[in-house]
Amino acid sequence: MRLTTKGRFAVTAMLDLALNEVDRPVTLAGISERQDISLSYLEQLFSRLRRGGLVKRVRGPGGGYRIAKDLQAISVSDIITAVDEQIDATQCGGQENCRGDEHRCMTHDLWTSLNGKILEYLSGVSLAELVASQRDGKKIVIPEPKRRERPAQAIAA
């Protein structure tokens, strides 16, 4: 799986921003201190989040960042995508040259399907849900996957 610290830190920083943006903008220095993320790294992430339309910058004394949209309208996948993070379980990055040559591996479709499931899940989790789970101290409920019945093994006599 190729979800790196960039995507994880972006989601963490957005959640921190949403939790702390009560009546004033939140500084990156504050997020950096609370989350133990480098300030220069946060500056890079927030530049991308701003270009993605997820945050807006407030300049001047008391400035910082604010969430640019309704929390319910921002999904975890929106945040990850905004920082140019790819969610990819394939070995080839979707290029279909999994074996290092011009051929797909036998399990390429399996991993591509997993990518879709992960993206579907992350698209269904909003920043509002993350905020609520932090405030209520509840875990985000992950629905159980549907299990397929396996055919019974034939017993040899």
JOHUZI-V273290 format. One record per pair of residues at least 12 apart in sequence whose C-alpha atoms are under 7 Angstrom apart, sorted by sequence separation. I is the first residue (numbers start at 0). J is the second residue. D is the distance in whole Angstrom. If there is no record, write none. Layout:
# JOHUZI-V273290
i & j & d
I & J & D
I & J & D
This chain:
# JOHUZI-V273290
i & j & d
54 & 66 & 4
55 & 67 & 5
53 & 66 & 6
54 & 67 & 4
27 & 41 & 7
53 & 67 & 5
15 & 30 & 7
52 & 67 & 7
53 & 68 & 6
12 & 30 & 7
89 & 107 & 7
89 & 110 & 5
88 & 110 & 5
89 & 111 & 6
88 & 111 & 7
88 & 113 & 7
88 & 114 & 6
87 & 114 & 6
86 & 114 & 6
51 & 81 & 5
24 & 57 & 7
48 & 81 & 6
47 & 81 & 6
48 & 82 & 6
9 & 44 & 6
47 & 82 & 5
26 & 62 & 7
27 & 63 & 7
26 & 63 & 4
24 & 62 & 6
25 & 63 & 5
26 & 64 & 6
44 & 82 & 6
24 & 63 & 5
25 & 64 & 5
24 & 64 & 5
25 & 65 & 7
24 & 65 & 5
76 & 118 & 7
20 & 65 & 7
76 & 121 & 5
75 & 121 & 5
76 & 122 & 5
74 & 121 & 7
75 & 122 & 6
74 & 122 & 5
17 & 66 & 7
74 & 123 & 7
75 & 124 & 6
74 & 124 & 6
75 & 125 & 6
74 & 125 & 4
75 & 126 & 7
73 & 125 & 6
74 & 126 & 6
72 & 125 & 7
73 & 126 & 6
71 & 125 & 5
70 & 125 & 7
71 & 126 & 6
70 & 126 & 5
71 & 127 & 5
70 & 127 & 5
10 & 75 & 7
10 & 78 & 6
9 & 78 & 7
9 & 79 & 7
6 & 79 & 5
6 & 82 & 7
6 & 84 & 6
5 & 84 & 7
2 & 85 & 7
1 & 85 & 7
2 & 86 & 6
1 & 86 & 6
1 & 87 & 6
0 & 87 & 6
1 & 88 & 7
0 & 88 & 5
14 & 126 & 7
18 & 130 & 6
17 & 130 & 7
14 & 129 & 7
14 & 130 & 7
